[in-house]
Amino acid sequence: MPPLAATGSGLLPMLAVVLPVLAMVVALPLGARGAERMTIALLLPGFLLALGTAIAVQSSGAPAIHLLGHWSPPLGLAFRADGLAAAMLLAAAIVIAAVALFARGGFGVRSGAPETRTAFAFWPLLLALWGGINLAVVANDLFTLYVALELLTFAAMPLVCLEGKRETIEAALRYLMFALLGSVLYLLGVALIYGSAGTLDITLLSGRLGLEAPVIVAAALMTAGLLAKTALLPLHLWLPSAHAGAPAAASAVLSALVVKGSFVILVRLWFGVLAATPSLPAMQILAGLGAAAILLGSAAALAQPRLKLLVAYSTVAQIGYLFLMFPLVAGMPDSETAAKAWTGGSVQAISHAFAKAAMFLAVGLMAARVGHDRIADLAGTARHMPVPLLTFGLAGLTLMGVPPSGGFAAKWLLLSAAIEAGQWWWALVVLGGGLLTGGYVYRVLSVSLTSSGALAPPAPQPPGTPDAIALGLAVLSVALGFVPLASFGLVQVGRMGLAP
């Protein structure tokens, strides 16, 4: 393939990666108050960079590319923001901004107040996570993607145990073990691919790899490692416990963004690096695991006595929908059906990010004000905390796939693509998953809307900025369903795996 050429808009995604990482380094010696101010100050520039990248990619109809040091691969490294990357950059900027503003209530340092250890840790870690997810979606080199995975892991893991309780530290260590296992497997695969092809650039690798034994082993190792980081069943065991004791802001970014980074890399692997390798059986296995996650994760959510665990198992289930796109795209990559499945998977990733971030923030508000998250004891919540409960309900509509939400658009596209491709069994999974999701959302709402119960009125709260932020994310997840489907053509720009 011809070498990549830099584009005029290529600086935008590069700056989207560099600025949060540079701010994280600068914030460390400034203390908690300085780190908080720097994070808040960076929210608008970060959003504008992501928005500018999306506009540039959409208007040009081609990826935005930046060559580090002006050296083309394989001698140099490239940042490549295609339509999927641009959409994820924008979603990440919105979620990070919402979480940062929400977290000021718990991790902000008021004027004259002493700085706390948790606040000092939280803000630099949030910046590092932002830089990590941006790098994971725009890097075009397999080793650079490994760096992004490690940055995500070592930013997210401490967020899980910020409170320093024994159970949160145990959960963080379990997460670390799964993440390190995934990193080792991924890196072994990278080494095998480099030995076979002599380069790690995704664009150069596309179309060069066949069914040689090292390539097959590398694909298996890298896929297993990325599935562990994505928390796809049966490698999901770290995720529920990580959410159970984590702060609401940490759970929001972990569920909305961190697991999406490894998913995007998995997409790059199979539809970029291995584009020329016959892979439909492997795609069917990935979708089978996704279907199992949808059904078993939803059933587990129905059985949970605690609200945070219910939402955590909901994440396990919703991640499964992302993997239904793999066999639908791989069967006929140049077809309209494949394009529909690709768009459906992309919209599912984005709408889930907004809905799940909103849901975790709402659950955090409810648990903090009531003093617990036991579902059976939430009667009266609707009267005392209507906005967080409304947020939970709106986010639930998106997860269920009720029209006109963004979740409906995503699941309808996947269902339609499955029927058009003759793989109707995935359509049954989508329908069954929606019914199960409705079951556990209704379970929470039915108890919370009951007026009788032992729930004591929570202490009066100041005017609800945190409530409004969580509600805004939920409204955004629903509003995606009002966007004309033609607008989602952004995610098709620069899509890998298409015939030249």
DRENDRENVEX-78361 format. One line per 8 residues: for each residue x, y, z of C-alpha. Coordinates in Angstrom, 2 decimals, decimal comma. Layout:
! DRENDRENVEX-78361
X:Y:Z ~ ...
! end
This chain:
! DRENDRENVEX-78361
0,00:0,00:0,00 ~ 1,19:3,58:-0,59 ~ 2,59:5,40:2,44 ~ 0,26:7,55:4,49 ~ 0,26:11,26:3,71 ~ -0,35:13,91:6,32 ~ -3,47:16,05:6,05 ~ -3,96:19,64:7,11
-6,45:18,63:9,81 ~ -4,13:15,96:11,21 ~ -2,93:18,26:13,98 ~ -6,38:18,20:15,60 ~ -6,44:14,55:16,74 ~ -2,76:14,76:17,67 ~ -3,47:17,73:19,95 ~ -6,50:15,89:21,37
-4,05:13,28:22,66 ~ -1,17:15,53:23,66 ~ -3,07:18,20:25,61 ~ -4,65:15,95:28,30 ~ -1,39:14,04:28,80 ~ 0,66:17,23:29,00 ~ -1,89:18,74:31,39 ~ -1,68:15,64:33,58
2,10:15,99:33,85 ~ 1,88:19,71:34,58 ~ -0,94:19,24:37,11 ~ 0,97:16,85:39,38 ~ 3,14:19,49:41,08 ~ 0,23:21,95:41,30 ~ -1,66:20,00:43,94 ~ -5,35:19,09:43,97
-6,65:22,65:43,57 ~ -4,38:23,42:40,63 ~ -5,11:20,07:38,97 ~ -8,83:20,67:39,29 ~ -8,57:24,12:37,73 ~ -6,41:22,84:34,90 ~ -8,84:20,01:34,15 ~ -11,84:22,34:34,06
-9,94:24,83:31,88 ~ -9,08:22,07:29,39 ~ -12,67:20,85:28,92 ~ -13,68:23,44:26,30 ~ -10,45:23,24:24,22 ~ -10,66:19,44:24,32 ~ -14,25:19,48:23,13 ~ -13,45:21,95:20,34
-10,55:19,79:19,15 ~ -12,82:16,74:19,02 ~ -15,58:18,70:17,28 ~ -13,09:20,16:14,81 ~ -11,78:16,69:14,02 ~ -15,31:15,40:13,35 ~ -16,14:18,38:11,12 ~ -12,87:18,03:9,19
-13,33:14,31:8,63 ~ -16,97:14,71:7,63 ~ -16,35:17,61:5,25 ~ -13,31:16,07:3,56 ~ -14,67:12,53:3,42 ~ -11,23:11,23:4,37 ~ -9,37:10,48:7,62 ~ -7,32:13,18:9,32
-3,70:11,99:9,42 ~ -0,68:13,34:11,27 ~ 2,83:11,94:10,83 ~ 4,98:12,33:13,92 ~ 8,26:13,97:12,95 ~ 7,04:14,04:9,31 ~ 8,26:10,46:8,87 ~ 5,88:8,08:7,11
5,42:4,53:8,44 ~ 7,18:2,14:8,75 ~ 9,98:4,55:9,70 ~ 7,66:6,85:11,65 ~ 4,38:6,78:13,54 ~ 1,03:8,03:12,32 ~ -2,12:9,27:14,02 ~ -5,17:8,45:11,90
-8,61:9,77:12,84 ~ -11,23:8,14:10,62 ~ -14,97:8,60:11,13 ~ -15,23:6,10:13,99 ~ -12,27:7,71:15,77 ~ -13,71:11,20:15,31 ~ -17,06:10,13:16,74 ~ -15,37:8,47:19,73
-13,21:11,55:20,33 ~ -16,33:13,69:20,49 ~ -18,18:11,25:22,77 ~ -15,17:11,03:25,09 ~ -14,87:14,82:25,31 ~ -18,55:15,13:26,28 ~ -18,45:12,34:28,87 ~ -15,19:13,59:30,42
-16,58:17,13:30,63 ~ -19,78:15,94:32,29 ~ -17,93:13,71:34,76 ~ -15,42:16,44:35,62 ~ -18,15:18,98:36,35 ~ -20,11:16,39:38,32 ~ -17,03:15,36:40,32 ~ -16,39:18,89:41,60
-18,99:18,15:44,27 ~ -17,02:15,24:45,65 ~ -13,42:15,90:44,60 ~ -13,39:19,66:44,25 ~ -11,26:21,73:46,62 ~ -13,08:24,77:47,95 ~ -11,21:27,98:48,58 ~ -9,53:27,87:51,98
-10,27:24,16:52,52 ~ -7,41:21,67:52,91 ~ -6,54:19,49:49,94 ~ -7,36:15,80:50,21 ~ -5,48:12,76:48,95 ~ -8,43:11,58:46,86 ~ -8,81:14,95:45,15 ~ -5,08:15,11:44,43
-5,29:11,67:42,77 ~ -8,59:12,08:40,95 ~ -7,90:15,02:38,64 ~ -4,56:13,89:37,14 ~ -5,98:10,36:36,72 ~ -9,00:11,74:34,86 ~ -6,68:13,67:32,53 ~ -4,56:10,58:31,95
-7,65:8,53:31,17 ~ -8,82:11,17:28,70 ~ -5,48:11,11:26,93 ~ -5,46:7,31:26,95 ~ -8,88:6,90:25,34 ~ -8,04:9,51:22,69 ~ -4,78:7,73:21,90 ~ -6,56:4,37:21,71
-8,89:5,58:18,97 ~ -6,44:7,56:16,79 ~ -3,13:5,66:17,03 ~ -2,35:3,71:13,85 ~ 0,44:1,52:15,19 ~ -0,08:-1,69:17,17 ~ 2,61:-0,88:19,73 ~ 1,34:2,66:20,25
-2,06:1,10:20,89 ~ -0,42:-1,05:23,56 ~ 0,83:2,15:25,20 ~ -2,72:3,50:25,09 ~ -4,06:0,35:26,73 ~ -1,54:0,63:29,55 ~ -2,29:4,31:30,05 ~ -5,99:3,49:30,31
-5,36:0,65:32,75 ~ -3,09:2,56:35,10 ~ -5,40:5,57:35,07 ~ -8,63:3,62:35,62 ~ -7,39:1,13:38,21 ~ -6,58:3,71:40,94 ~ -9,92:5,41:40,33 ~ -11,64:2,19:41,40
-10,05:2,26:44,87 ~ -9,84:5,99:45,60 ~ -11,68:5,56:48,89 ~ -9,02:3,11:50,10 ~ -11,45:0,53:51,54 ~ -10,39:-3,09:51,68 ~ -13,08:-4,29:49,27 ~ -12,28:-1,56:46,73
-8,57:-2,36:46,85 ~ -9,34:-6,06:46,31 ~ -11,56:-5,14:43,34 ~ -8,84:-2,89:41,91 ~ -6,26:-5,68:42,22 ~ -8,60:-8,11:40,47 ~ -9,02:-5,55:37,69 ~ -5,25:-5,12:37,52
-4,68:-8,87:37,19 ~ -7,13:-9,17:34,29 ~ -5,72:-6,03:32,66 ~ -2,11:-7,19:32,95 ~ -3,02:-10,60:31,57 ~ -4,67:-8,87:28,65 ~ -1,61:-6,68:28,11 ~ 0,77:-9,64:28,09
-1,36:-11,55:25,58 ~ -1,73:-8,51:23,36 ~ 2,00:-7,75:23,42 ~ 2,91:-11,35:22,56 ~ 0,62:-11,09:19,53 ~ 2,22:-7,81:18,51 ~ 5,66:-9,43:18,62 ~ 4,50:-12,30:16,40
2,99:-9,91:13,84 ~ 6,15:-7,81:13,77 ~ 8,20:-10,95:13,19 ~ 5,95:-11,94:10,28 ~ 5,48:-8,57:8,57 ~ 8,31:-6,31:9,75 ~ 5,95:-3,43:10,54 ~ 3,25:-2,60:13,06
1,45:0,14:11,15 ~ -2,19:-0,89:10,69 ~ -2,58:0,64:7,24 ~ 0,55:-1,08:5,93 ~ -0,43:-4,39:7,51 ~ -3,90:-4,36:5,98 ~ -3,98:-6,87:3,16 ~ -0,51:-8,30:3,85
-1,25:-11,03:6,36 ~ -2,56:-14,45:5,42 ~ -3,27:-17,67:7,29 ~ 0,29:-18,35:8,43 ~ 0,57:-20,03:11,83 ~ 2,22:-17,03:13,58 ~ -0,57:-14,76:12,36 ~ -3,30:-17,11:13,59
-1,64:-17,41:17,00 ~ -1,13:-13,64:17,17 ~ -4,77:-12,98:16,32 ~ -5,93:-15,40:19,03 ~ -3,61:-13,93:21,67 ~ -4,43:-10,31:20,90 ~ -8,16:-11,00:20,75 ~ -8,15:-12,78:24,11
-6,17:-9,95:25,67 ~ -8,50:-7,27:24,33 ~ -11,60:-9,21:25,39 ~ -10,25:-9,32:28,94 ~ -9,87:-5,53:28,92 ~ -13,31:-5,06:27,33 ~ -14,90:-7,29:30,00 ~ -16,70:-9,48:27,49
-18,16:-12,61:29,06 ~ -16,56:-14,90:30,29 ~ -13,68:-12,47:30,96 ~ -15,96:-10,01:32,75 ~ -15,33:-11,14:36,33 ~ -13,39:-8,01:37,28 ~ -16,03:-5,50:36,21 ~ -18,94:-5,93:38,69
-16,71:-5,84:41,76 ~ -14,82:-2,84:40,37 ~ -18,06:-0,89:40,07 ~ -19,51:-2,02:43,40 ~ -17,35:0,25:45,56 ~ -15,99:2,77:43,08 ~ -17,06:6,44:43,23 ~ -19,87:7,31:40,83
-17,56:9,45:38,67 ~ -15,06:6,59:38,34 ~ -17,77:4,07:37,44 ~ -19,13:6,47:34,82 ~ -15,86:6,80:32,90 ~ -14,93:3,14:33,39 ~ -18,18:1,90:31,87 ~ -18,63:4,63:29,28
-15,08:4,96:27,95 ~ -12,41:2,60:29,27 ~ -13,93:-0,62:27,93 ~ -14,62:1,13:24,60 ~ -10,90:1,79:24,04 ~ -10,05:-1,91:23,84 ~ -13,17:-2,54:21,74 ~ -12,07:0,03:19,12
-8,62:-1,60:19,03 ~ -10,28:-4,97:18,47 ~ -12,17:-3,47:15,54 ~ -8,89:-2,13:14,11 ~ -7,32:-5,56:14,52 ~ -9,98:-7,56:12,68 ~ -11,06:-5,07:10,04 ~ -7,66:-3,44:9,55
-4,69:-5,67:10,34 ~ -6,49:-8,93:9,46 ~ -8,68:-7,53:6,68 ~ -7,29:-9,98:4,10 ~ -7,46:-12,99:6,42 ~ -10,55:-15,22:6,14 ~ -12,14:-14,69:9,52 ~ -15,91:-15,30:9,41
-15,77:-18,30:11,83 ~ -13,84:-16,19:14,34 ~ -16,38:-13,39:13,91 ~ -19,21:-15,81:14,66 ~ -17,44:-16,83:17,87 ~ -17,08:-13,18:18,92 ~ -20,75:-12,55:18,22 ~ -21,65:-15,74:20,11
-19,79:-14,45:23,16 ~ -21,58:-11,14:22,72 ~ -24,96:-12,87:22,59 ~ -24,12:-14,84:25,74 ~ -23,11:-11,59:27,45 ~ -26,41:-9,94:26,47 ~ -28,58:-12,75:27,80 ~ -26,59:-13,88:30,83
-25,54:-10,37:31,84 ~ -29,14:-9,16:31,70 ~ -30,32:-12,18:33,69 ~ -27,63:-11,50:36,30 ~ -28,70:-7,84:36,48 ~ -32,28:-8,95:37,19 ~ -31,09:-10,94:40,21 ~ -28,95:-8,25:41,87
-30,08:-6,85:45,25 ~ -27,91:-3,71:44,91 ~ -28,44:-0,94:42,41 ~ -24,75:-0,43:41,51 ~ -24,30:-4,14:40,85 ~ -27,42:-4,14:38,68 ~ -25,99:-1,33:36,58 ~ -22,59:-3,06:36,48
-24,07:-6,30:35,11 ~ -26,06:-4,17:32,69 ~ -22,71:-2,96:31,35 ~ -21,63:-6,58:30,83 ~ -24,81:-7,14:28,83 ~ -24,69:-3,95:26,78 ~ -21,08:-4,57:25,75 ~ -22,31:-7,74:24,07
-24,29:-5,74:21,49 ~ -21,05:-4,27:20,16 ~ -19,85:-7,70:19,06 ~ -22,93:-8,53:17,00 ~ -21,58:-6,28:14,26 ~ -18,52:-8,46:13,61 ~ -20,06:-11,31:11,53 ~ -22,48:-8,91:9,85
-19,66:-6,67:8,61 ~ -17,27:-9,52:7,77 ~ -19,74:-11,47:5,62 ~ -19,97:-8,89:2,82 ~ -17,76:-5,95:3,83 ~ -18,62:-3,80:0,80 ~ -22,39:-4,24:1,05 ~ -25,05:-1,89:2,35
-25,86:-4,45:5,03 ~ -22,29:-4,30:6,34 ~ -22,41:-0,51:6,38 ~ -25,65:-0,66:8,35 ~ -24,12:-3,08:10,88 ~ -21,00:-0,90:11,22 ~ -23,14:2,17:11,88 ~ -25,27:0,22:14,35
-22,25:-0,93:16,34 ~ -20,78:2,58:16,35 ~ -24,02:4,22:17,48 ~ -24,41:1,56:20,17 ~ -20,94:2,40:21,52 ~ -21,72:6,12:21,65 ~ -25,28:5,96:22,96 ~ -24,23:3,42:25,59
-21,43:5,75:26,70 ~ -23,88:8,58:27,37 ~ -26,59:6,39:28,90 ~ -24,35:4,38:31,16 ~ -22,41:7,43:32,38 ~ -25,76:9,08:33,19 ~ -27,04:5,96:34,94 ~ -23,97:5,57:37,16
-24,04:9,26:38,09 ~ -27,73:9,02:38,96 ~ -27,18:5,87:41,02 ~ -24,30:7,59:42,83 ~ -26,56:10,54:43,71 ~ -29,32:8,26:44,96 ~ -26,98:6,10:47,04 ~ -25,25:9,12:48,58
-28,51:10,75:49,61 ~ -30,25:7,61:50,86 ~ -27,17:6,07:52,44 ~ -27,44:2,72:50,62 ~ -28,20:1,24:47,19 ~ -30,44:-1,67:48,19 ~ -33,14:-1,90:45,55 ~ -35,77:-3,33:47,91
-35,49:-0,28:50,17 ~ -35,83:2,44:47,52 ~ -39,58:2,99:47,90 ~ -40,32:6,70:47,94 ~ -37,30:7,67:45,85 ~ -39,51:9,23:43,18 ~ -40,91:11,71:45,68 ~ -37,61:12,68:47,30
-35,22:12,42:44,32 ~ -37,24:12,81:41,12 ~ -34,41:14,06:38,89 ~ -31,94:11,19:39,52 ~ -34,78:8,69:39,06 ~ -35,85:10,39:35,83 ~ -32,22:10,21:34,69 ~ -32,15:6,48:35,46
-35,37:5,97:33,53 ~ -34,27:7,90:30,44 ~ -30,93:6,07:30,36 ~ -32,86:2,83:30,75 ~ -34,95:3,67:27,67 ~ -31,74:3,94:25,65 ~ -30,39:0,65:27,00 ~ -33,71:-1,07:26,27
-33,77:0,29:22,73 ~ -37,12:2,05:23,07 ~ -37,84:4,54:20,25 ~ -36,85:7,25:19,62 ~ -33,67:6,82:21,70 ~ -30,14:6,41:20,38 ~ -30,20:2,84:21,66 ~ -33,23:2,15:19,47
-31,41:3,46:16,38 ~ -28,38:1,28:17,15 ~ -30,32:-1,90:17,90 ~ -32,66:-1,39:14,94 ~ -29,70:-1,11:12,59 ~ -28,12:-4,28:14,02 ~ -31,43:-6,15:13,89 ~ -32,10:-5,08:10,30
-28,58:-5,99:9,21 ~ -28,90:-9,42:10,83 ~ -32,12:-10,17:8,95 ~ -30,74:-8,86:5,65 ~ -27,59:-10,96:6,07 ~ -29,63:-14,10:6,72 ~ -28,27:-14,35:10,26 ~ -31,68:-14,02:11,92
-30,55:-15,57:15,20 ~ -28,75:-12,35:16,14 ~ -32,04:-10,49:15,68 ~ -33,63:-12,79:18,27 ~ -30,79:-11,96:20,66 ~ -31,37:-8,23:20,17 ~ -35,09:-8,62:20,90 ~ -34,53:-10,89:23,89
-31,90:-8,59:25,34 ~ -34,26:-5,62:25,05 ~ -36,98:-7,47:26,97 ~ -34,56:-8,49:29,73 ~ -33,24:-4,93:29,96 ~ -36,81:-3,71:30,32 ~ -37,24:-6,19:33,15 ~ -34,45:-4,87:35,35
-35,16:-1,22:34,55 ~ -38,83:-1,76:35,45 ~ -37,79:-3,54:38,65 ~ -35,98:-0,43:39,88 ~ -38,65:2,01:38,73 ~ -41,54:-0,01:40,17 ~ -39,98:0,00:43,64 ~ -38,88:3,64:43,47
-42,32:4,84:42,37 ~ -43,97:3,16:45,35 ~ -44,96:5,78:47,90 ~ -44,98:3,49:50,95 ~ -41,76:2,38:52,51 ~ -39,22:3,08:55,18 ~ -37,17:5,52:53,14 ~ -36,47:8,58:55,23
-36,44:11,93:53,43 ~ -32,84:12,76:52,52 ~ -31,21:15,93:53,76 ~ -32,08:19,03:51,69 ~ -29,75:19,40:48,71 ~ -28,45:22,60:47,12 ~ -29,76:23,51:43,68 ~ -28,99:20,51:41,54
-26,01:21,02:39,27 ~ -24,96:17,34:39,64 ~ -28,55:16,29:38,98 ~ -28,70:18,45:35,86 ~ -25,39:17,07:34,54 ~ -26,51:13,46:34,89 ~ -29,90:14,28:33,36 ~ -28,19:16,06:30,47
-26,23:12,93:29,56 ~ -29,40:10,84:29,69 ~ -31,26:13,32:27,49 ~ -28,34:13,26:25,05 ~ -28,49:9,46:24,83 ~ -32,18:9,73:23,92 ~ -31,67:12,69:21,59 ~ -29,31:10,65:19,42
-32,40:8,86:18,18 ~ -33,70:12,11:16,68 ~ -30,56:12,57:14,56 ~ -31,20:11,57:10,92 ~ -29,45:8,31:10,11 ~ -27,68:10,01:7,20 ~ -25,75:12,08:9,76 ~ -24,17:8,91:11,09
-22,37:8,59:7,77 ~ -19,44:10,12:9,64 ~ -18,55:6,69:11,06 ~ -18,25:5,27:7,54 ~ -15,47:7,69:6,54 ~ -12,18:5,85:6,19 ~ -13,69:2,54:7,31 ~ -11,09:-0,22:7,12
-11,70:-3,56:5,49 ~ -13,29:-2,17:2,32 ~ -12,02:-3,14:-1,10 ~ -9,72:-0,47:-2,59
! end
